[in-house]
Amino acid sequence: MSLQTHLNQLTRKHEALEREIQEAIHRPSANDLHIAELKRRKLHLKDEINRLQDTAGTLH
């Protein structure tokens, strides 16, 4: 798998988590712990995306 393909997959997962977070926030029965976990996962993905982009930048 190429680096760009991997970045694209991570970006799609990040966007999907954002949608899931927004849906969870707007649910009347929103579970704060679940939302916090989703946000933690989203942040982890963002950190991974940034790390890979930095790595890709040093390769060029």
C-alpha positions as CSV (number, residue, x, y, z in Angstrom):
1,M,0.0,0.0,0.0
2,S,1.4,3.4,-0.9
3,L,1.8,6.2,1.6
4,Q,-0.8,8.3,-0.2
5,T,-3.4,5.4,-0.2
6,H,-2.8,4.9,3.5
7,L,-3.2,8.7,4.2
8,N,-6.5,8.7,2.2
9,Q,-7.8,5.7,4.2
10,L,-6.9,7.4,7.5
11,T,-8.5,10.7,6.3
12,R,-11.7,8.8,5.4
13,K,-11.8,7.2,8.9
14,H,-11.2,10.6,10.5
15,E,-14.1,12.1,8.6
16,A,-16.3,9.1,9.4
17,L,-15.5,9.5,13.1
18,E,-16.4,13.2,12.9
19,R,-19.8,12.3,11.5
20,E,-20.3,9.7,14.1
21,I,-19.4,12.2,16.9
22,Q,-21.8,14.8,15.5
23,E,-24.6,12.2,15.3
24,A,-23.9,11.1,18.9
25,I,-23.9,14.6,20.2
26,H,-27.3,15.3,18.7
27,R,-28.9,12.2,20.1
28,P,-31.1,12.7,23.1
29,S,-29.5,9.7,24.8
30,A,-25.9,10.8,24.1
31,N,-23.4,8.9,26.2
32,D,-20.6,11.2,27.2
33,L,-18.1,8.4,27.7
34,H,-18.8,7.1,24.2
35,I,-18.4,10.5,22.7
36,A,-15.1,11.0,24.6
37,E,-13.8,7.7,23.2
38,L,-14.8,8.7,19.6
39,K,-13.0,12.0,20.1
40,R,-9.9,10.2,21.4
41,R,-9.9,7.9,18.4
42,K,-10.3,10.9,16.1
43,L,-7.4,12.7,17.7
44,H,-5.2,9.6,17.4
45,L,-6.0,9.3,13.7
46,K,-5.2,13.0,13.2
47,D,-1.9,12.6,14.9
48,E,-1.1,9.6,12.7
49,I,-2.1,11.6,9.6
50,N,0.1,14.5,10.6
51,R,3.1,12.1,11.4
52,L,2.8,10.4,8.0
53,Q,2.5,13.8,6.2
54,D,5.6,15.0,8.0
55,T,7.4,11.8,7.0
56,A,6.2,12.2,3.4
57,G,7.4,15.8,3.4
58,T,10.9,14.8,4.4
59,L,11.1,12.2,1.6
60,H,10.6,14.8,-1.1
